[in-house]
Amino acid sequence: MKSFKSLTFFILMIGSNACEIYTPYRNAGMSWGYFEANMSGTEWSKLYDNAYQSVYAGISENTDSLCSRKTAYMFSNSFDSNGYKQQVLFFDQIPLSQGKYLLTSEENESCIDNGKVRARLDSEIYDDQPGDTFKILPKSESYLQINSLNMATGEIFGEFNFTMVVCGVKDDSNLPDTLRLTNGKFHTKILVHPKRKRHL
């Protein structure tokens, strides 16, 4: 067996915080942009040493002929230094317009727009095994604000603040029972690859 040095390969766009790249991390996929927030005095995106954040947005389309509706979704996946996914934060049911939207963890199953965006955070254990699920604390005034959405370029950026609590009995994640993320900011892009269709 030939000995070889480990090869680390990055594709970088110099001078930009929001680069579209294929990551070297296992199952990281495409990434463009960033999510950042304060969690109890710690920068949430830097919870893991030498970690990597995979960020992207996409369009979710309801194909029901009686209720045709398009919304956006955004994902932020946190990987540790070994390339294992540790957290998945997602927002969906995002209207394609600027505005401030309250957060919920309940899915809007009707054609009526309830003015809320769905959010959830899932932790994962070694080798992508499910860990804890955190949902929006009701009446916590959690929100997502879309400051700009350019459908021509796909770029979307804004702010968020939320309080989430763990569902059921806490598993092995190192996160506290209650997550408070403040001063949240994001800038990402609707990518062509991560596209999905929903049937309500």
N, C-alpha and C positions, 0 to 999 in steps of 0.2 A: 504494500500500500504506500503510495507516495505521500510524503509529508507535505503539507502546504500551510501557508499562512492564511489566517482568516481574512476574508475579503469583505470590507465594508464599503458599500457603494451608495452614494447620495447624488441626487440630481437637484441642484440648487439654482434658484434665481437670485442673483446677488442684488442686495439693496431693497428687498421686498419682504414684508412679513406675511404676505398672502401669496404663496406660490403653489401652482398646480404641479404635484409631483406624484410619482409612484414610490411608496415608502419601502424601506428595506425590512419593515416589521411584518411578521407573520399575520396574514389576514387583514392587514391594515387597509389595503385597497387604495383608491384615489383620495387625495386630500387637497383642499384649497382653503386657506384662511386660518382663523384662530377663534377660540373661545377663551375668555379669561374672566375671573371673578375672585372676590375675596371670601374665604371661608374661615371664620374665626381667626383672623389675623394672618392666614396663610394663603398664598396664591394657589387657587384651586388647581390650575393646570400644571403645577409643579409639585404635586403631592408625592410623586415617585422620583427618585434620583435617576438622572439620565433617561427620563421617560420621553415618550413621543405622543403627540396628540394628532389624531386623524380626524379631519373636519370636512364636511361636505353638506350640500343642500340638494334638494330635488323637487320634482313636481309629482303630486299624488292626484290621480284623476279617478273620479267615480264614474264608472261606465254604465250605470243604470240609466236606461233610456228615459225614465220618468224623473230623474234627478241628476242632471249633468252638472258636475261641480269640480273645479280645480282648486287645489290648495298647495301650499308648500310644506316641506318638512326639512328639518336640520338635525344632523347627528354630530356628536363629538365623542370620539372613542379614545380612551386613555390606555396606553400600553406601558408596561414597566420596562426596565433596561434589558430584560431577557426577551422582549417582544411579545409578552403575554398580555392579552387584553384584561384590564382591571375594572374599568368603568365604561358605561354607555349612557350618555345623556342625550335625550332626544326631545324634540318639539315637533308636533305635527298639527294638522288642521289650521295651518297659518294662512289667513287671508292674503291674497296677492295685492295688498295695498298698504300704504303707510298707516300707522296708528298704534295705539297702546291697547293691549289685549290682556284681560285677566287670564290667569293660568288655572287649569284643572287637570286632573288625571283621568277624568271620565271621557269616553269617546262620544262624540256627537253622532248619534245613529240616525238622525233625521236629515231632511233636506233643509231644514230651517237653520240658518246660521245663528248660533247662540252667542256669538261675539267672544268666545273663549278659545284659547289655544291649549292643546293638550301637552303635558310634559311629564316625563318620568326619568328616573335614574336607576339603572341596574348595575350592581357590582357583580364581578365575576371572580371565581376562584381559579386556581392553577388549571391550565389547559382548557379554558373556556367553559368551565362548569358553572352553572347558575349560582349566584350568591344571594345577596339581599336586593329587594326592590323598595325604592323610595318613591312616595307619591306626595303630591301637593297637599299641604295642610289646609283644610277648608277655612275660609274667612281670614286667610293670612295676607291678603292684598298682594299676592305674588303676581307678577306681570311680565310680559314680553313686549318690547316696544320696537316697531320697525321704523327706523329713521329714514332709510332709503332702500328702494327696491327697483332695480333697473332690469326690466325684462329683456332688453336688447343684449346686455352683456351677461345677465344672470347674477350679477353681484347684489348682495343683500347685507346690510349691516344695521346694528341697533344695540339695544340695551336690555338687561333683564335683572330681576331680583326675585328670589323665591325662598320659601321655607318648605322643606319636605320632611316627612317622617317615615321611618321604616315600617313596612307592612309585616304583621305577624311577628313570629319569634326571630330575633336577629341571628344571622349565620356567622360565618367566620371572617367577614370583611373587617378592615381596620377603621371603618367609618363610624362616626357616632350615630346614635339613634335618630337625632334630628340634624338636618343639614340646613344651614342658613347661608345662602350665597348672595352677596351684595356687590354693588358696583360692577355688575356683570356687563361685559361688552363682547360683541362678536362681529366678525366680518368674514363672510364666506361666499360661495358661488354655487348657483344651481348647475350641477354637472349633468352631462348627458347620460353617463353610465349608470348611476344609481337611480333608476326609474322604476316605479311600481304602479300597479293598478289596484284599486280597491273597489269592492262591491259592498255597498251598505245594505 
